[in-house]
Amino acid sequence: MSNYRNLPAPSPEQGLSRYLQDIRKFPMLEPEEEYMLAKRWVDHEDSGAAHKMVTSHLRLAAKIAMGYRGYGLPQAEVISEANVGLMQAVKRFDPERGFRLATYAMWWIRASIQEYVLRSWSLVKLGTTSAQKKLFFNLRKAKNKIGALELGDLRPENVKRIATELGVTEKEVVSMNRRLAGGDASLNAMVGGEDDAGAQWQDWLEDEDADQAGDYEAKNEMETRHELLMQAMDVLNEREKDILMQRRLKDQPVTLETLSGQYSVSRERIRQIEVRAFEKLQKRMQELAADKGILEQV
């Protein structure tokens, strides 16, 4: 993927309008073309195919990045982080799953941007819970939704309503509202770009289409499942663990034939061990999930 260096890159000197104009020259892909390009990348690591998939979705990355203008961060850097997420999505995209790259890439783009936002705000570096991160990304949208535009502390009825809507405590709403109001990046600062002259950061609320709370919930669910998986691995012996990981947890699964040679048993025996190990692992994950009060099927 070395030719990713050839991607258009937003910069304060270039200006946002120029960048958006540059990326419009890349055509959108038809489903059939997208599938063939993805297959070329998966089967042959064709960097040219991957580059074409990335460039055709730069407009999507930029659109999602616009939804995060309200955090007082350089827009060029936010777009660059969105492009990093897009590249990760292309790298992992499986065309055989039956859905379009754009659907898959949206999660990676938003996750990459949100990690950048969290790294950039010192108030979050102090350490926050998952609920506080959710609150951080959704408080201003919730305030705008109910017309709670007052400066300073929120009225008690608005605190209660927002806490209920976002599933956090009233104390957390009050605390986060104060931190955002006095955070390290003023939302009343003027936007620096010539294209946005006269606008304030607080004028750019999140994209209504960006389900930022849902993104974090999905990311937290993935992390929880990974934690359960690692804990459940203890139920397997070393051979079962190795075979299962090589057959089901690698990007490029090892063949039955290769493992049969490695363990000096038949391919059918490797398959039986794999199936049994997976059943044991799944049962153990369900037990751990029940112990932790996680109701979802794992």
C-alpha positions as CSV (number, residue, x, y, z in Angstrom):
1,M,0.0,0.0,0.0
2,S,2.9,2.3,-0.5
3,N,1.1,4.4,-3.1
4,Y,-1.2,5.7,-0.3
5,R,1.5,8.4,-0.1
6,N,0.1,9.7,-3.4
7,L,-3.3,10.5,-1.8
8,P,-4.5,14.1,-1.8
9,A,-3.8,15.5,1.7
10,P,-5.7,18.4,3.2
11,S,-3.6,21.2,4.7
12,P,-4.3,24.6,6.2
13,E,-2.2,26.2,3.4
14,Q,-4.2,24.5,0.7
15,G,-7.6,25.3,2.1
16,L,-10.6,23.0,2.6
17,S,-12.4,24.0,-0.6
18,R,-9.4,23.1,-2.7
19,Y,-9.1,19.7,-1.1
20,L,-12.8,19.0,-1.5
21,Q,-12.5,20.0,-5.1
22,D,-9.5,17.8,-5.7
23,I,-11.1,14.6,-4.3
24,R,-14.2,15.1,-6.5
25,K,-12.2,14.0,-9.5
26,F,-12.2,10.4,-8.3
27,P,-15.2,8.6,-9.6
28,M,-17.6,6.6,-7.5
29,L,-17.4,2.8,-8.0
30,E,-20.2,0.7,-9.4
31,P,-20.9,-2.4,-7.2
32,E,-19.4,-4.8,-9.8
33,E,-16.2,-2.7,-10.1
34,E,-15.9,-2.4,-6.4
35,Y,-16.2,-6.2,-6.0
36,M,-13.5,-6.9,-8.6
37,L,-11.1,-4.4,-7.1
38,A,-11.6,-5.8,-3.6
39,K,-11.0,-9.3,-4.9
40,R,-7.8,-8.2,-6.6
41,W,-6.6,-6.7,-3.2
42,V,-7.7,-9.8,-1.2
43,D,-6.4,-12.4,-3.6
44,H,-3.3,-10.7,-5.0
45,E,-2.6,-7.7,-2.7
46,D,-2.9,-5.4,-5.7
47,S,-2.0,-2.0,-4.3
48,G,-3.4,-0.3,-7.3
49,A,-6.8,-1.8,-6.7
50,A,-6.7,-0.8,-3.0
51,H,-5.6,2.8,-3.9
52,K,-8.6,3.1,-6.3
53,M,-11.0,1.9,-3.5
54,V,-9.6,4.4,-1.1
55,T,-9.7,7.4,-3.5
56,S,-13.3,6.6,-4.6
57,H,-14.3,7.0,-0.9
58,L,-12.4,10.1,0.1
59,R,-15.6,12.1,-0.2
60,L,-17.3,9.8,2.3
61,A,-14.4,10.3,4.7
62,A,-14.5,14.1,4.3
63,K,-18.3,14.2,4.8
64,I,-18.0,12.2,8.1
65,A,-15.1,14.4,9.2
66,M,-17.3,17.5,8.8
67,G,-19.6,16.1,11.5
68,Y,-16.8,16.6,14.0
69,R,-16.1,20.3,13.4
70,G,-17.5,21.2,16.8
71,Y,-14.5,20.0,18.8
72,G,-12.2,22.9,18.0
73,L,-9.6,20.8,16.2
74,P,-7.8,21.5,12.9
75,Q,-10.2,20.3,10.1
76,A,-7.3,19.2,8.0
77,E,-6.1,16.9,10.8
78,V,-9.6,15.5,11.3
79,I,-9.9,14.7,7.6
80,S,-6.5,13.0,7.7
81,E,-7.6,10.8,10.6
82,A,-10.7,10.0,8.7
83,N,-8.6,8.9,5.7
84,V,-6.5,6.7,8.1
85,G,-9.7,4.9,9.1
86,L,-10.7,4.6,5.5
87,M,-7.4,2.9,4.7
88,Q,-7.8,0.5,7.6
89,A,-11.3,-0.4,6.3
90,V,-10.0,-1.1,2.8
91,K,-7.2,-3.2,4.2
92,R,-9.8,-5.4,6.1
93,F,-12.7,-5.3,3.7
94,D,-14.1,-8.7,2.6
95,P,-16.1,-8.4,-0.6
96,E,-17.7,-11.9,0.0
97,R,-19.8,-10.6,2.9
98,G,-22.3,-9.1,0.6
99,F,-22.3,-5.4,1.6
100,R,-20.7,-2.3,0.1
101,L,-17.3,-0.9,1.2
102,A,-19.0,2.4,2.3
103,T,-21.1,0.6,4.8
104,Y,-18.1,-1.1,6.3
105,A,-15.8,1.9,6.1
106,M,-18.1,4.3,8.0
107,W,-17.4,2.5,11.4
108,W,-13.6,2.6,10.8
109,I,-13.6,6.2,9.7
110,R,-15.6,7.4,12.8
111,A,-13.6,5.3,15.2
112,S,-10.4,6.8,13.9
113,I,-11.7,10.3,14.2
114,Q,-13.0,9.7,17.7
115,E,-9.8,8.3,18.9
116,Y,-8.0,11.4,17.6
117,V,-10.5,13.7,19.3
118,L,-10.1,11.9,22.6
119,R,-6.3,12.0,22.3
120,S,-6.5,15.7,21.6
121,W,-8.7,16.8,24.5
122,S,-6.8,16.8,27.8
123,L,-10.0,16.5,29.7
124,V,-10.4,13.0,28.4
125,K,-6.7,12.1,28.9
126,L,-7.5,12.2,32.6
127,G,-9.4,9.0,32.2
128,T,-13.0,8.5,31.5
129,T,-15.5,5.7,31.5
130,S,-17.3,4.5,28.4
131,A,-20.4,6.4,29.5
132,Q,-18.4,9.6,29.8
133,K,-17.0,9.1,26.3
134,K,-20.5,8.7,25.1
135,L,-21.6,11.8,26.9
136,F,-18.6,13.7,25.6
137,F,-19.6,13.1,22.0
138,N,-23.3,13.6,22.4
139,L,-23.9,16.3,25.0
140,R,-24.0,19.3,22.7
141,K,-26.3,17.5,20.3
142,A,-28.6,16.6,23.2
143,K,-28.6,20.2,24.4
144,N,-29.4,21.5,21.0
145,K,-32.2,19.0,20.6
146,I,-34.1,20.2,23.6
147,G,-33.1,23.9,23.1
148,A,-30.9,24.0,26.2
149,L,-28.7,26.8,24.9
150,E,-28.0,28.6,28.2
151,L,-24.4,29.4,29.1
152,G,-22.9,28.1,32.3
153,D,-24.7,25.4,34.3
154,L,-27.8,23.7,32.8
155,R,-31.2,24.1,34.5
156,P,-32.1,21.1,36.7
157,E,-34.9,19.9,34.4
158,N,-32.5,19.9,31.4
159,V,-29.9,18.0,33.3
160,K,-32.4,15.4,34.2
161,R,-33.7,15.1,30.7
162,I,-30.3,14.8,29.1
163,A,-29.2,12.2,31.7
164,T,-32.2,10.1,31.0
165,E,-31.7,10.3,27.2
166,L,-28.0,9.4,27.3
167,G,-28.2,6.9,30.0
168,V,-25.8,8.6,32.4
169,T,-26.1,10.2,35.9
170,E,-27.2,13.8,36.4
171,K,-23.8,14.5,38.1
172,E,-22.0,13.3,35.0
173,V,-24.0,15.6,32.8
174,V,-23.2,18.6,35.1
175,S,-19.6,17.7,35.2
176,M,-19.1,17.2,31.5
177,N,-21.0,20.3,30.6
178,R,-18.7,22.4,32.8
179,R,-15.6,20.7,31.4
180,L,-16.7,21.3,27.8
181,A,-17.6,24.9,28.6
182,G,-14.1,25.5,30.0
183,G,-12.2,22.9,28.0
184,D,-8.8,23.4,26.4
185,A,-10.3,24.4,23.0
186,S,-12.8,27.3,23.1
187,L,-15.9,26.6,21.1
188,N,-16.4,30.3,20.7
189,A,-13.1,30.7,18.9
190,M,-13.3,31.8,15.3
191,V,-12.8,29.3,12.6
192,G,-9.4,30.0,11.1
193,G,-9.9,28.9,7.4
194,E,-10.7,31.5,4.8
195,D,-13.6,29.4,3.6
196,D,-15.3,29.6,7.0
197,A,-14.4,33.2,7.9
198,G,-16.7,34.7,10.5
199,A,-18.0,31.4,11.8
200,Q,-17.5,30.1,15.3
201,W,-16.7,26.5,16.2
202,Q,-19.9,26.2,18.2
203,D,-21.8,26.9,15.0
204,W,-20.7,23.5,13.6
205,L,-22.6,20.9,15.5
206,E,-22.3,17.2,14.8
207,D,-23.6,15.7,11.6
208,E,-27.1,14.5,12.4
209,D,-26.4,11.4,10.5
210,A,-23.4,10.5,12.6
211,D,-24.4,8.0,15.3
212,Q,-21.5,8.7,17.6
213,A,-23.0,7.0,20.6
214,G,-23.8,3.9,18.5
215,D,-20.2,3.9,17.2
216,Y,-18.8,3.8,20.8
217,E,-21.3,1.1,21.8
218,A,-20.2,-1.0,18.8
219,K,-16.6,-0.5,19.7
220,N,-17.2,-1.3,23.3
221,E,-19.0,-4.5,22.3
222,M,-16.1,-5.5,20.1
223,E,-13.7,-4.9,23.0
224,T,-15.9,-6.9,25.4
225,R,-16.1,-9.8,23.1
226,H,-12.4,-9.8,22.5
227,E,-11.8,-9.8,26.3
228,L,-14.2,-12.7,26.7
229,L,-12.5,-14.6,23.9
230,M,-9.1,-14.2,25.5
231,Q,-10.4,-15.3,28.9
232,A,-12.2,-18.3,27.4
233,M,-9.1,-19.5,25.7
234,D,-8.0,-20.9,29.0
235,V,-10.5,-23.8,28.6
236,L,-8.4,-25.2,25.7
237,N,-5.2,-27.2,25.7
238,E,-2.2,-25.9,23.8
239,R,-3.0,-28.0,20.7
240,E,-6.6,-27.0,20.5
241,K,-5.7,-23.3,21.1
242,D,-3.1,-23.3,18.4
243,I,-5.3,-25.1,15.8
244,L,-8.3,-22.8,16.5
245,M,-6.3,-19.7,16.3
246,Q,-4.6,-20.7,13.0
247,R,-7.9,-21.9,11.5
248,R,-10.3,-19.2,12.7
249,L,-8.5,-16.2,14.1
250,K,-6.0,-15.4,11.4
251,D,-6.7,-13.1,8.5
252,Q,-5.4,-15.9,6.2
253,P,-6.5,-19.2,7.8
254,V,-3.9,-22.1,7.7
255,T,-5.0,-25.0,5.6
256,L,-6.0,-28.4,7.1
257,E,-3.3,-30.0,5.1
258,T,-0.6,-27.7,6.5
259,L,-1.7,-28.4,10.1
260,S,-2.0,-32.1,9.5
261,G,1.6,-32.2,8.5
262,Q,2.6,-30.0,11.5
263,Y,0.8,-32.4,14.0
264,S,1.4,-35.6,12.0
265,V,-2.3,-36.5,12.0
266,S,-5.0,-36.6,9.3
267,R,-6.8,-33.6,7.9
268,E,-10.0,-35.0,9.3
269,R,-8.5,-35.2,12.7
270,I,-7.5,-31.5,12.5
271,R,-11.0,-30.6,11.5
272,Q,-12.5,-32.6,14.4
273,I,-10.1,-30.8,16.9
274,E,-11.0,-27.5,15.4
275,V,-14.8,-28.1,15.7
276,R,-14.5,-29.4,19.3
277,A,-12.3,-26.5,20.3
278,F,-14.7,-24.0,18.9
279,E,-17.6,-25.6,20.7
280,K,-15.7,-25.6,24.0
281,L,-14.7,-22.0,23.5
282,Q,-18.2,-20.8,22.6
283,K,-19.7,-22.6,25.7
284,R,-17.0,-21.0,27.9
285,M,-17.7,-17.5,26.5
286,Q,-21.4,-17.9,27.2
287,E,-20.6,-18.8,30.8
288,L,-18.3,-15.8,31.2
289,A,-20.9,-13.5,29.6
290,A,-23.5,-14.8,32.0
291,D,-21.2,-14.2,35.0
292,K,-20.6,-10.6,33.8
293,G,-24.3,-10.0,33.3
294,I,-23.9,-9.7,29.5
295,L,-27.2,-10.9,28.0
296,E,-26.2,-10.8,24.3
297,Q,-25.4,-14.0,22.5
298,V,-21.6,-14.3,22.2
